[in-house]
């Protein structure tokens, strides 16, 4: 506040204090306006405000006999004159001030407005930082540039760009607008990669500064340029850009609302001027189509005498006057007096000839401000209403594309639904939908006349090749390695990278730079960190995509799946004559045998007294039970030799046997066709619960993962540098297992036998190429890698480098060629058991079982007609017994 008082004491020189005694209906209500009348906005605003003044006063009853008078102050784009004009208005007891034209002056004059309670309304000073909390008496009557920048950010996201260059003047409005753009882009994972700052619009007299900035931009990566300036500077920018060849194919230019104001007011532009902006995208504040707007547009040529065309700021100037007029009407209708009084803070200042008492406080200022922000009307711009945060209702923009000798509209942006080809007012009745699938714009003709959306970036044109960091590995050199100690590199990862580079639609000059001494594997975290610090432009190799790394770089799409696995020494279990016993555990075998004996015993109890086959010496009866129970599984006629109850028991037994047999067969088949491996290490859980030592590859992230995530003590970890060291450490017991990434382990198992992966992979990741954060090259390389995968080229590269094997697969996943042939060694134990069992249970030829077998075989050997005759005789005999013939 002290700054304002000092400012006033310096500027105010003289004047008579006029304090209105007040009247319920003053004859004239004064409203001040501060504009540079030699500027485009000033010219249009003056005409529109005078038209609104006439329209308000054309109906004397509107203000109850009072008249509204607009007092104009030509600031001539001078900050000093703007301040002088505001102070003069405070002497003449204005109830409001329209303006100032620029945000610089808005920040300064808002302090005066706050002190003297005089509302200031501006439709051109739209700086997002002009907060109503800080400046309560400053009201923006057009949408804040915050929404303009949000619209641009959503356009950038829609077209898939990530980096932009901002070109703007060094004034509050431009600077704070670009700050808001940066905030909006950051929320969408985009950024302003360079800010090209130009001098104030009013002081630029030659294009030298513009040419210097454009030349810098030419050598940069981003080709998306946002121009947030004023008409004078904007025209100069595009004229120089055209001369420098920056309006050709590949560039994207987005101009803010200054360009549509120029086009609307001076259309059509001369051919040379329109040629300089062909392909540019620009925005215009959207105003709803209405009869009021059409009528006002029809009047404009007469109002302006053809000197300047109507632009959107003329519409807002007209509505701003009406906002004030309606607030005046509300104030007068509330029977409040319009009075002014001296500011005690100013009158207490004495000294010199200053007459500070001439500056009056508007006594009804707070009440008048309340009527302003409660305005609800239909204007030439559409519905006019302020939200609680003082922002305008339903901010929206037209999106314009400069084509040919004019321009075309390609869509709209609204804060309600984002980008659309449908007018915003038709969407307000529907729920907001900001999903990407609901965002649409018509096709654009870009600079150079192309309809293909530009990539938005190029490799910097500075003649330097990309420095690609490559790990100088000491082991697993199939992935990447130096050729004979030279700077030339080769390997699986290198071939994938080179194949992907060839699919890009542009050349990428690059050179590989080895990282590490080649005597031991380098630290991959340090290698990746060199990308974030600018030492390398990218890193190519067997780089795992892990959380710690993605925080500082961007990775491409993974070109190979990875993940940590456990590998340990194993032994085969198939090479044993007792393999056929393995499908069931000993308890299962015991239960099966017990059930077998129980069934036999039940049959013996049921049949012993009534069936001759179950009688005889104990040995014979035991054999009969075993043989009868066993043979029931294969000879269905056995049920005909027992009683009905015995048949039920045998059917139950047969059902149980079928279930057990099917399970046994499936399990035995799996065991004998897939190698079964044995190891005390079952997976990562075994390592976590034990205290044995665990190996890991030098330079791998596995070390930190086991310490940080698995809580394995560092003292248990053993660093190993090569596949040979892996094998030696596992064989001599230096480590019980090794934790490493799957591609390394697969390569190790293809060379060294007697080891296998235990359990499942306990992390999921992949290998990719690392680029700086937000690098567009990372996105294009990801697309290229997907192309390699779809065409099968990625698999061919893998087969070239990684499809080698000196061992049969021990990991439990075999192809048909890898399946083990079943031989005598897996079954001779079964044959050994069968001999004694057969001797024990097969009786002599004189036994009843031999007779039974012979009878069974004779039954099948007998001819069919004999069988039928025997069955007929049996039926006749049964009938004769039941129905004997009479004697």
Helices and strands as residue ranges (DSSP letters): H 2-11, E 28-35, H 40-57, E 67-74, H 79-91, E 96-98, H 103-116, E 119-122, E 138-140, H 145-158, E 163-169, H 172-186, E 191-198, H 208-218, E 224-228, H 231-243, E 252-255, H 257-265, H 271-275, E 281-285, H 291-304, H 312-333, E 340-342, H 344-347, G 356-358, E 360-362, H 365-373, E 376-379, E 382-385, E 396-403, E 406-414, E 418-420, G 424-426, G 436-438, E 466-471, E 481-482, E 489-490, H 492-503, E 510-515, H 524-532, E 538-540, H 547-550, E 554-555, E 560-562, E 564-569, E 571-572, G 579-581, H 586-607, G 612-614, H 618-631, G 636-641, H 644-673, E 677-678, H 684-689, E 694-697, H 702-708, G 714-716, E 717-720, H 723-731, E 737-741, H 742-751, E 755-758, E 765-767, E 770-771, H 776-791, H 793-802, G 816-818, G 824-826, H 828-841, H 848-861, H 864-882
